[in-house]
Amino acid sequence: MNRLPFTVAVLLLSATVCSRAASAQQSPVYGCPEVPREDALPFLCVPPTSELEAISEPPVQVNLTIPEGTPLRIALDQRTRIAHVGEPVHGQVVEPIYAFDQQVIPAGSTVSGRVTRIDPTPAKTRVLSYSGGNFTPVRKYEVTFDKLMLPDGKTMSIKTVTSPGTAEVVHLAAKKAKQEEEKKKNAAARAASDAKQEAKAKVHSTIETIKSPNLMHRLKTMLYAQSPVHRQYIEKGTRFNAALGDALAFGEATRTQEELASLGGAPEPDSLLHARLVSSVSSADATRGTAVSAVLTEPIFSAEHRLLLPANCKLVGEVQEAKSARKFHRNGELRIAFNRIELPSGAEQAMKGTLEGMEVDRSSHLALDDEGGARATTPKTRYLSTGFALVMLAAVSHPDTEHGTTDAAGDADTRAGAGISGSRVAGSLISLAARSQPVSLAFGALGASESVYSNFLSRGQDVNLPQNTPLEIGFGPPHDDAKKPAPAKP
């Protein structure tokens, strides 16, 4: 009889304790500032497991280093004469340089250097140049840049190996890339703030002032080059690839595990990857399956601005089609595709990348088709120049008959035109001074034969993509049978 009340009291006490323990899992109790861990007693005040895991993963230190061999794309901002070794040169960086995910050398940074070598003209080149009426043939030169100044005023000494300058750079784009330009922008660009966009526009406006000369200036330069004797200059806007002889260190940066959680992930379909060729490739010697590799020059971010691919990731591909140039002025063709991305950590990711844009020398006369294939083109002016040479030859072949008399020397205008077609301005002056039909006929025949051979009978032009050629590669997901590896952990 006395045990029943005792049993009821025990049951009530047990229920109260269990109720308090259950509520301790949902709200702070006993003075705990936060909800205790799921597997801990309430009075221990242990943080949740998720917070313990976050605390146990320290931030990552990233070295911001530009590796040796990285090219700085530099455009001269002033005209420089090639006369003596030691002539100063000055320019600006036209493309930013990234280390991992951070921009360390902004576009607009200034560089300075000097002309370090001027080669003598070989005898064969001089003879051919003189025969064409050019008594000051172009001499090869070398430029070295040794000082870099960042926009914040910091100055750095650099060692560079500079490639030959490109006087006129043009940007080629596949037609589909032009039509879907907005769609193929990097996800990071879409997520950038207005302030960042304004800063970028300011940099581009600065670079705009040192672009290649306009059409009128190019025409004046071409006419000046036609004179028998003229000075040699490096024109404003001429671009160089100055490869760093030593690595440049810009300290360290701290990145959290959350910021690197997406590292190694796939970019959005139709993203545009900016890269540069690691080594040159040409339709003259490339065959189907020839390996091609490039290096990512800008990091790729997700729509949430999380890093997917850091700068200097390697893009691996191969030549899919190559046709070398042939006789009768048939030009070469080259088509390459990229199928794999290699991260600095060694992790790999499959892709289906097509060439959608690149920067080349205007004189290379290249074009991209809808599928990203590069081909050499022949300027339409070849018909005009060849037609002019043939007309001048026909005109000078017939004596000038006027008022019933025959002028054996021929008309002065005809003689001048025949001389120009054969040996430019020098040939025109010689033909006018000689007042001889055979002399004018010789210049006309020389001009006509050279024009017909070079424009229609000679070997065509190959597609030559030099080392460090800037590329724009459209990212596409791999085929269904390609295995996509998991994102790499730092």
C-alpha positions as CSV (number, residue, x, y, z in Angstrom):
1,M,0.0,0.0,0.0
2,N,2.9,2.3,0.8
3,R,4.8,1.5,-2.4
4,L,2.2,3.0,-4.9
5,P,2.8,6.7,-4.0
6,F,6.5,6.2,-4.0
7,T,6.4,4.7,-7.6
8,V,4.2,7.5,-8.8
9,A,6.7,10.1,-7.4
10,V,9.6,8.4,-9.2
11,L,7.8,8.4,-12.5
12,L,7.0,12.1,-12.2
13,L,10.6,12.9,-11.4
14,S,11.9,10.9,-14.4
15,A,9.5,12.7,-16.7
16,T,10.6,16.1,-15.5
17,V,14.3,15.2,-16.1
18,C,13.6,13.9,-19.6
19,S,11.6,16.9,-20.5
20,R,14.4,19.3,-19.4
21,A,17.0,17.2,-21.3
22,A,14.9,17.3,-24.5
23,S,14.4,21.1,-24.2
24,A,18.2,21.5,-23.7
25,Q,18.7,20.2,-27.2
26,Q,16.6,23.0,-28.7
27,S,17.5,26.1,-26.6
28,P,20.4,27.3,-24.5
29,V,20.1,26.0,-20.9
30,Y,22.2,26.2,-17.7
31,G,23.8,29.4,-19.0
32,C,25.1,27.9,-22.3
33,P,25.5,30.7,-24.9
34,E,24.7,28.4,-27.8
35,V,22.9,25.2,-28.6
36,P,25.1,22.3,-27.4
37,R,26.4,19.6,-29.7
38,E,23.9,17.0,-30.7
39,D,25.8,14.1,-29.0
40,A,26.8,16.1,-25.8
41,L,25.1,16.5,-22.4
42,P,23.4,19.8,-22.0
43,F,25.5,21.0,-19.1
44,L,28.8,20.5,-21.1
45,C,28.0,23.6,-23.4
46,V,29.8,22.0,-26.3
47,P,29.3,23.9,-29.7
48,P,27.4,22.1,-32.5
49,T,29.4,19.6,-34.7
50,S,29.2,21.8,-37.8
51,E,30.9,24.6,-36.0
52,L,33.6,22.3,-34.7
53,E,34.3,21.1,-38.2
54,A,34.5,24.7,-39.5
55,I,36.9,25.6,-36.6
56,S,39.1,22.5,-37.4
57,E,39.7,23.6,-41.0
58,P,42.2,26.5,-41.0
59,P,42.4,29.0,-43.9
60,V,44.7,28.3,-46.8
61,Q,47.7,30.5,-47.6
62,V,48.1,31.0,-51.4
63,N,51.4,32.1,-52.9
64,L,50.8,34.9,-55.4
65,T,53.7,34.2,-57.8
66,I,53.9,34.7,-61.5
67,P,56.0,31.8,-62.9
68,E,59.0,32.2,-65.1
69,G,58.2,32.4,-68.8
70,T,54.9,34.2,-68.3
71,P,54.6,36.8,-71.1
72,L,53.7,40.5,-70.5
73,R,51.8,41.8,-73.5
74,I,53.2,45.3,-74.0
75,A,52.2,48.0,-76.5
76,L,54.5,50.9,-77.1
77,D,53.0,54.3,-76.3
78,Q,55.4,56.3,-78.4
79,R,57.2,56.0,-81.8
80,T,60.8,54.8,-81.5
81,R,63.5,55.1,-84.2
82,I,65.7,52.1,-84.9
83,A,69.1,53.8,-85.3
84,H,71.4,52.9,-82.4
85,V,71.6,50.3,-79.7
86,G,70.4,51.7,-76.5
87,E,67.5,53.7,-77.8
88,P,64.9,53.9,-75.0
89,V,61.5,52.3,-75.4
90,H,58.4,52.8,-73.3
91,G,55.0,51.1,-73.3
92,Q,52.1,49.8,-71.2
93,V,50.8,46.4,-70.2
94,V,47.6,45.8,-72.3
95,E,46.4,42.6,-70.6
96,P,46.2,42.0,-66.8
97,I,48.3,39.3,-65.2
98,Y,46.8,37.0,-62.5
99,A,48.4,34.9,-59.9
100,F,45.9,32.1,-58.7
101,D,42.7,34.2,-58.5
102,Q,44.1,37.7,-57.9
103,Q,45.2,40.3,-60.4
104,V,48.7,41.3,-59.5
105,I,49.8,43.3,-62.6
106,P,46.9,45.5,-63.8
107,A,46.4,46.6,-67.4
108,G,47.9,50.1,-67.8
109,S,51.0,49.3,-65.8
110,T,54.0,51.0,-67.4
111,V,57.2,49.3,-68.6
112,S,60.4,50.7,-69.9
113,G,63.5,49.3,-71.6
114,R,65.8,49.8,-74.6
115,V,66.8,48.5,-78.0
116,T,69.5,45.9,-77.2
117,R,70.4,44.7,-80.7
118,I,70.2,45.7,-84.3
119,D,71.3,43.1,-86.8
120,P,73.1,43.9,-90.0
121,T,71.3,43.2,-93.2
122,P,72.4,40.0,-95.0
123,A,73.9,40.4,-98.5
124,K,71.2,38.4,-100.2
125,T,68.5,40.6,-98.5
126,R,70.2,43.8,-99.6
127,V,70.5,42.6,-103.2
128,L,66.8,41.7,-103.4
129,S,65.9,44.9,-101.7
130,Y,68.0,47.0,-104.0
131,S,66.5,45.3,-107.1
132,G,63.1,46.3,-105.9
133,G,64.1,49.9,-105.5
134,N,64.4,49.9,-101.7
135,F,67.9,51.1,-100.6
136,T,67.1,50.9,-96.9
137,P,65.9,47.4,-96.2
138,V,64.4,46.6,-92.8
139,R,66.8,45.5,-90.2
140,K,65.9,43.0,-87.5
141,Y,66.2,44.3,-83.9
142,E,65.7,43.2,-80.3
143,V,64.0,45.1,-77.5
144,T,64.4,44.3,-73.8
145,F,62.1,45.6,-71.0
146,D,63.7,45.8,-67.6
147,K,61.5,48.0,-65.4
148,L,57.8,47.6,-64.4
149,M,55.8,50.3,-62.6
150,L,52.4,49.4,-61.2
151,P,49.5,51.9,-61.0
152,D,50.1,52.3,-57.2
153,G,53.6,53.5,-57.9
154,K,55.5,50.4,-56.9
155,T,58.5,49.8,-59.2
156,M,60.0,46.4,-59.9
157,S,63.1,45.3,-61.9
158,I,62.3,42.6,-64.4
159,K,64.2,40.4,-66.8
160,T,62.5,39.6,-70.1
161,V,63.0,37.8,-73.4
162,T,61.0,39.7,-76.0
163,S,59.5,38.3,-79.2
164,P,59.5,40.3,-82.5
165,G,57.0,43.1,-82.4
166,T,53.6,43.0,-84.1
167,A,52.8,46.3,-85.7
168,E,49.1,45.8,-86.2
169,V,47.1,43.4,-84.1
170,V,43.6,42.3,-85.0
171,H,41.0,40.3,-83.0
172,L,39.4,37.4,-84.9
173,A,36.2,35.9,-83.7
174,A,34.0,33.0,-85.0
175,K,30.6,34.2,-86.3
176,K,28.7,32.3,-83.6
177,A,30.9,34.0,-81.0
178,K,29.9,37.4,-82.4
179,Q,26.2,36.5,-82.4
180,E,26.3,35.2,-78.8
181,E,28.8,37.6,-77.3
182,E,26.7,38.4,-74.3
183,K,25.9,34.8,-73.6
184,K,29.5,33.7,-73.6
185,K,30.8,36.2,-71.1
186,N,32.5,34.9,-68.0
187,A,30.2,34.3,-65.0
188,A,32.6,36.5,-63.0
189,A,32.0,39.4,-65.3
190,R,28.3,39.1,-65.0
191,A,28.6,39.1,-61.2
192,A,31.0,42.0,-61.0
193,S,29.9,45.2,-59.3
194,D,29.4,48.6,-61.1
195,A,32.5,49.9,-59.4
196,K,34.6,47.2,-60.9
197,Q,33.1,47.7,-64.3
198,E,33.8,51.4,-64.1
199,A,37.4,50.7,-63.2
200,K,37.7,48.3,-66.1
201,A,36.3,50.9,-68.5
202,K,38.9,53.4,-67.3
203,V,41.7,50.9,-68.0
204,H,40.3,50.2,-71.4
205,S,40.1,53.9,-72.2
206,T,43.8,54.2,-71.3
207,I,44.8,51.3,-73.5
208,E,42.7,52.8,-76.3
209,T,45.1,55.7,-76.6
210,I,48.0,53.3,-77.6
211,K,46.2,51.1,-80.1
212,S,47.5,50.5,-83.5
213,P,47.6,53.6,-85.8
214,N,44.5,54.5,-87.7
215,L,44.0,53.9,-91.5
216,M,45.3,57.3,-92.5
217,H,48.5,56.9,-90.5
218,R,49.0,53.5,-92.0
219,L,48.6,54.8,-95.5
220,K,51.2,57.6,-94.8
221,T,53.6,55.0,-93.4
222,M,53.1,52.8,-96.4
223,L,53.8,55.6,-98.8
224,Y,56.9,56.6,-96.9
225,A,58.1,53.1,-97.0
226,Q,57.9,53.1,-100.8
227,S,60.6,55.8,-101.0
228,P,64.1,54.5,-101.9
229,V,65.7,55.8,-98.8
230,H,63.7,56.1,-95.5
231,R,64.2,55.7,-91.8
232,Q,63.1,52.6,-89.8
233,Y,60.8,53.1,-86.8
234,I,58.9,51.0,-84.3
235,E,55.5,52.5,-84.6
236,K,53.3,53.5,-81.7
237,G,51.0,50.6,-80.7
238,T,53.4,47.9,-81.7
239,R,52.9,44.9,-79.4
240,F,55.5,42.7,-77.8
241,N,55.4,39.5,-75.8
242,A,58.0,40.0,-73.1
243,A,58.5,36.6,-71.3
244,L,59.7,36.9,-67.7
245,G,63.2,35.6,-67.2
246,D,62.6,35.2,-63.4
247,A,59.5,34.5,-61.4
248,L,57.8,37.5,-59.7
249,A,56.5,37.2,-56.1
250,F,53.7,39.3,-54.8
251,G,53.4,37.9,-51.3
252,E,50.6,35.6,-50.0
253,A,46.8,35.7,-49.8
254,T,44.5,34.0,-47.4
255,R,41.5,32.0,-48.7
256,T,39.0,30.2,-46.5
257,Q,37.8,26.7,-47.1
258,E,34.4,28.0,-48.2
259,E,36.0,30.2,-50.8
260,L,37.9,27.2,-52.2
261,A,35.0,24.7,-51.9
262,S,34.2,24.8,-55.6
263,L,37.8,24.7,-56.8
264,G,38.0,22.3,-59.7
265,G,34.4,22.5,-60.6
266,A,33.1,22.9,-64.2
267,P,32.5,26.4,-65.6
268,E,29.0,27.2,-66.9
269,P,28.3,26.0,-70.4
270,D,29.4,28.5,-73.1
271,S,31.8,30.3,-70.8
272,L,34.7,31.9,-72.5
273,L,38.1,30.9,-71.3
274,H,41.0,33.3,-72.0
275,A,44.3,31.5,-72.6
276,R,47.6,31.6,-74.5
277,L,49.4,29.0,-76.5
278,V,52.3,27.3,-74.8
279,S,54.1,26.5,-78.1
280,S,53.6,27.5,-81.7
281,V,51.5,25.5,-84.1
282,S,51.4,25.7,-87.9
283,S,49.5,24.1,-90.7
284,A,52.8,23.6,-92.5
285,D,53.9,20.7,-90.3
286,A,51.0,19.8,-88.0
287,T,49.0,16.6,-88.5
288,R,45.8,15.3,-87.1
289,G,46.3,14.4,-83.5
290,T,49.3,16.7,-82.9
291,A,49.2,17.8,-79.3
292,V,48.3,21.4,-78.5
293,S,48.4,23.0,-75.1
294,A,47.5,26.4,-73.7
295,V,47.5,28.1,-70.3
296,L,44.6,29.9,-68.7
297,T,45.4,33.6,-68.3
298,E,42.3,34.6,-66.2
299,P,40.6,32.7,-63.4
300,I,37.1,31.4,-63.8
301,F,34.4,31.9,-61.2
302,S,31.0,30.6,-60.7
303,A,27.8,32.7,-60.7
304,E,28.2,33.0,-56.9
305,H,31.7,34.3,-57.5
306,R,33.4,31.1,-56.1
307,L,36.7,30.1,-57.7
308,L,36.4,27.3,-60.2
309,L,39.7,27.4,-62.1
310,P,42.7,29.5,-61.1
311,A,45.0,31.2,-63.5
312,N,47.7,29.0,-65.1
313,C,45.5,26.0,-65.4
314,K,46.6,23.9,-68.4
315,L,44.2,23.3,-71.3
316,V,45.2,20.3,-73.3
317,G,43.9,19.6,-76.9
318,E,44.9,18.4,-80.3
319,V,44.8,19.2,-83.9
320,Q,41.7,17.9,-85.6
321,E,42.4,19.0,-89.1
322,A,45.5,20.5,-90.8
323,K,46.1,21.3,-94.5
324,S,49.3,22.8,-95.5
325,A,49.6,25.5,-98.2
326,R,50.0,24.3,-101.8
327,K,51.0,25.6,-105.2
328,F,48.7,28.0,-107.2
329,H,48.2,30.0,-104.1
330,R,46.1,27.5,-102.2
331,N,46.3,28.5,-98.5
332,G,46.5,26.4,-95.4
333,E,43.9,25.5,-92.9
334,L,44.1,24.5,-89.2
335,R,41.5,23.3,-86.7
336,I,42.2,22.6,-83.1
337,A,40.0,21.6,-80.1
338,F,40.6,21.2,-76.4
339,N,39.4,18.2,-74.4
340,R,41.0,18.4,-70.9
341,I,41.7,20.9,-68.1
342,E,44.6,20.2,-65.7
343,L,44.7,22.1,-62.4
344,P,48.0,23.0,-60.7
345,S,47.2,20.4,-58.1
346,G,47.2,17.6,-60.7
347,A,43.4,17.1,-60.9
348,E,41.9,16.8,-64.3
349,Q,38.5,17.7,-65.8
350,A,37.1,16.8,-69.2
351,M,35.8,19.5,-71.5
352,K,34.8,20.1,-75.1
353,G,36.5,23.4,-76.0
354,T,36.4,25.1,-79.4
355,L,38.4,28.1,-80.6
356,E,36.2,31.1,-80.7
357,G,38.6,34.0,-80.9
358,M,42.3,35.0,-81.0
359,E,44.6,38.0,-81.6
360,V,47.0,37.8,-84.6
361,D,49.1,40.0,-86.8
362,R,47.1,41.7,-89.5
363,S,49.6,40.8,-92.1
364,S,49.0,37.0,-91.5
365,H,45.5,37.4,-93.2
366,L,43.8,34.8,-91.1
367,A,40.1,34.2,-90.5
368,L,37.9,31.9,-88.3
369,D,34.9,30.0,-89.6
370,D,31.7,29.2,-87.7
371,E,33.3,26.1,-86.0
372,G,36.5,27.8,-84.9
373,G,38.7,26.6,-87.8
374,A,41.5,29.0,-88.8
375,R,42.4,29.5,-92.4
376,A,44.6,31.8,-94.3
377,T,43.0,34.2,-96.7
378,T,44.2,36.1,-99.8
379,P,43.5,39.8,-100.0
380,K,41.2,40.9,-102.8
381,T,43.7,43.5,-103.7
382,R,45.8,40.9,-105.5
383,Y,43.4,41.2,-108.5
384,L,43.9,45.0,-108.6
385,S,47.6,44.9,-108.3
386,T,48.0,42.2,-110.9
387,G,45.6,43.9,-113.3
388,F,47.5,47.2,-112.9
389,A,50.8,45.5,-113.7
390,L,49.4,43.8,-116.8
391,V,47.8,47.0,-118.0
392,M,51.1,48.9,-117.6
393,L,53.0,46.2,-119.5
394,A,50.5,46.3,-122.4
395,A,50.6,50.1,-122.5
396,V,54.3,50.4,-122.6
397,S,54.6,47.7,-125.2
398,H,53.0,50.0,-127.8
399,P,54.8,53.2,-129.0
400,D,53.0,56.4,-128.3
401,T,51.5,57.8,-131.5
402,E,50.2,61.3,-131.5
403,H,49.6,63.8,-134.4
404,G,51.0,61.3,-136.8
405,T,54.3,61.0,-135.1
406,T,55.7,58.2,-133.0
407,D,57.5,58.7,-129.7
408,A,59.8,55.8,-129.3
409,A,60.3,56.5,-125.6
410,G,56.5,56.2,-124.9
411,D,54.2,58.4,-122.9
412,A,55.7,59.7,-119.6
413,D,52.8,58.6,-117.5
414,T,53.0,55.1,-119.0
415,R,56.8,54.9,-118.3
416,A,56.2,56.0,-114.7
417,G,53.5,53.4,-114.2
418,A,55.6,50.6,-115.6
419,G,58.5,51.6,-113.4
420,I,56.4,51.6,-110.2
421,S,55.0,48.2,-111.0
422,G,58.5,46.9,-111.4
423,S,60.6,48.6,-108.8
424,R,58.4,51.1,-106.9
425,V,59.4,54.8,-106.8
426,A,63.0,54.1,-107.9
427,G,61.9,52.2,-111.0
428,S,59.6,55.1,-111.9
429,L,62.4,57.6,-111.6
430,I,64.8,55.5,-113.7
431,S,62.2,54.8,-116.4
432,L,61.3,58.6,-116.7
433,A,65.0,59.6,-116.8
434,A,66.0,56.9,-119.4
435,R,63.2,57.9,-121.9
436,S,63.7,54.4,-123.4
437,Q,61.0,52.0,-124.4
438,P,63.1,48.9,-123.7
439,V,63.9,50.1,-120.2
440,S,60.3,50.8,-119.5
441,L,59.3,47.5,-121.0
442,A,61.8,45.7,-118.8
443,F,60.3,47.3,-115.6
444,G,56.8,46.5,-116.8
445,A,57.6,42.9,-117.5
446,L,59.3,42.6,-114.2
447,G,56.3,44.0,-112.3
448,A,53.8,41.9,-114.2
449,S,55.7,38.6,-113.8
450,E,56.3,39.1,-110.1
451,S,52.7,40.0,-109.5
452,V,51.3,37.0,-111.4
453,Y,53.7,34.6,-109.8
454,S,53.3,35.9,-106.2
455,N,49.5,36.3,-106.4
456,F,48.4,33.2,-108.4
457,L,51.3,30.7,-109.1
458,S,53.3,30.6,-105.9
459,R,52.7,28.5,-102.8
460,G,49.9,29.8,-100.6
461,Q,50.1,31.0,-97.0
462,D,50.1,28.7,-94.0
463,V,48.2,29.2,-90.7
464,N,51.0,30.1,-88.2
465,L,50.0,30.6,-84.6
466,P,53.1,31.8,-82.7
467,Q,53.9,30.9,-79.1
468,N,51.8,32.9,-76.6
469,T,49.1,33.7,-79.1
470,P,46.1,35.0,-77.1
471,L,43.1,32.6,-77.5
472,E,39.4,32.6,-76.5
473,I,38.1,29.1,-76.0
474,G,34.5,28.3,-75.6
475,F,33.9,25.8,-72.8
476,G,31.4,23.0,-73.4
477,P,30.6,20.0,-71.2
478,P,32.3,16.7,-72.3
479,H,30.5,13.9,-74.1
480,D,28.3,11.6,-72.0
481,D,31.0,8.9,-72.1
482,A,33.6,11.1,-70.6
483,K,34.0,10.8,-66.9
484,K,34.1,14.0,-64.9
485,P,36.3,13.8,-61.8
486,A,35.3,15.2,-58.5
487,P,36.4,18.7,-57.6
488,A,40.0,18.8,-56.3
489,K,40.6,19.7,-52.7
490,P,43.3,22.2,-52.0
